[in-house]
């Protein structure tokens, strides 16, 4: 019935003499069509028999934003240098550490203009992983590199970090090499 109704309403030859009341897609009036041989009949149905009862339904919307995985030392400024990453994990798998080494990172080029290094931020579509364990390396008084450590204290932290690294590796054409 709902399909027939929608076809009749969308037909360019149909002209209706009055508004047809409907509940839950069931027509409760007569359909009159000019220029068509179809003429509908009045249909009487009890509301509670065929239409669902009104309920408060809360619909949640899942909004997934696709964010390019990035690393930042200054929030809002992406690091362009791809790091060398070393992973360690305990024998029982309960904790681990990731050590990131950046040679001549781009943050040194813009740190005077944008601000100071405030931490180590790994950002992707799931959110932000962060650490404050960041050390700069200087050679002859000039910045030469940065080493940042991210500690994972449980298996959930490890799994979350590995999801970030998989996305970051795909975005930057990196590969995992087991040593």
Buried (B, 14 or more C-beta within 10 A) or exposed (E): EEEEBEEBEEEEEBEBEEEBEBEEEBBEBBBBBEEEEEEBEEEEBEEEEEBEEEEEEEEEEEEEEEEEBBBBBBEEBBBEBBBEBEBEBEEEEEBBBBBBBBEEBBBBEBBEEBEEBEBBBBBBEEEEBBBEEBEBEEEEEEBBBBBBBBEBEEBEBBEBBBBBBBBBBEEEEBEEEEE
